Amino acid sequence: MKIEKSNLELIPKDDQNWQNRPEWFFNREHTDTYEQWYEGRYKRAEIWQKKVMEQLVSKDKRIKTLLEFGCGTTRFTRWWKEIGIEATGGDISPLMLSQAVELFDGDLVMADSHHMPFKDHSFDSLAFITTFEYYKDPVQVIREAARVGKYGIAMGMMNRNSTKVVRRRIQEVFGKNPFYLTATFYTPEKLTKIIETALEGRDYSIEWTCTGLPKWFPVQQWSLPLGDFFGLYIKLNDVE
């Protein structure tokens, strides 16, 4: 069911805490400029992120519907239909969703990804795009995703193996970059180990690829675990 903006406005906006810690996506100072970020300096990065996610997900021909959790303002959620996938968005932030209802013509839900309010196999796939970094219990989130998503889980995130991680941490020391204070950065290898724990006993396969390389670099995507962003797809093979 689509969230009505009037319902979002009933939720207090002065509480910036989630998971017992303050988060930037509960702060209107940051959420109100989120879309502008993608239209500005982040535009080139977004193009390549969408390319790698399309390559990974489109290989699984079973995927026709998708739930994107941590959808924010639905920047990616709006895009899925361009590659033939019907998307629904979910997020914990009323500030993000208050913009999403104006930008997205599909269904939205406000909920915690650790406890998704959906029946088993409600969607063909789950997606997390630059949001998985903020979950305190990643194993629980993956298990929920595998419960609600029947065939697969798509994950796109900032790569720990990036020089930009060092830059971000230095900026944080000087109070210049609040967006990653509570983020946990993963590498494909580290994330794969978490997936192994979460999906123990399941039959699945994993494919990943990296992008977010310098503009001057001769390639913009490769299979080495280096780059600012990597996409990963978990294909669940034990369902029909």
Phi, psi and omega in degrees: 000138181284137179285136175271138182299327180300326179290324179294326183290346177281347183273129179303141183251007181264000178262107184260015184259144172207140183060033179063032177206152179288142180230143183296332184279008168250017182240114185299332178303327182263321184290330182291342180251011185299313180295324180296327179300316180290330181277350181254242187293343183267000188298313181298318179298319180298319180301314181288327176297317179293324178299312183289325179291322177296316180301317184288312186285323184293343177291335178269096186292352179282344188277110176241334179232151186210141173249120177258116179263142190075039187289343180060233179275008179075032179303311178276327183301322177292332186281331185306324182296339178293339176249022171083023181243130177277119187248149171237146182248145175224142180204157179267345187264117177294334179290319176294314184292334178294334173275323182301321183295338178272341187253339188240134183261012178257192181277146179226150177222140174259114185197168177268130183294343177287342181217080185285128184278055181223153177287164177304138175058038179289335181227161177288329183209158171248150177224141174230114181244113183045044177226335183299336181298342187259003184271128182285335179235078184297329179296315179298319181294318179295320178296320176295319179297319180288337176283314185279323178268124188284317191251337184188170179226123178257132183226128175232130186204165176292135185270133177295329179278067181212140177295338181291336177297317177298315180299318180296318181294324177294318178299321181297323179301325181263012176070027185260344184220095184275355191286338185241015181302322182254009183276145171252118181271137182246158165254163176305322180293315180295318179294321179300322179294323177293320178298319179301320178291315183292324186250028179304129181093348178270155175261114183209165175227154184234136172228139178217161177206151183248150173214200182076034178269159181304147183301327182280351184292144184295337175232155180245000179206138178201177184262010173273149184279045182231137182141165184284341186216142171226145174254142181220138178235129176259114178263118180274117188260356186258025175230153180259000000 
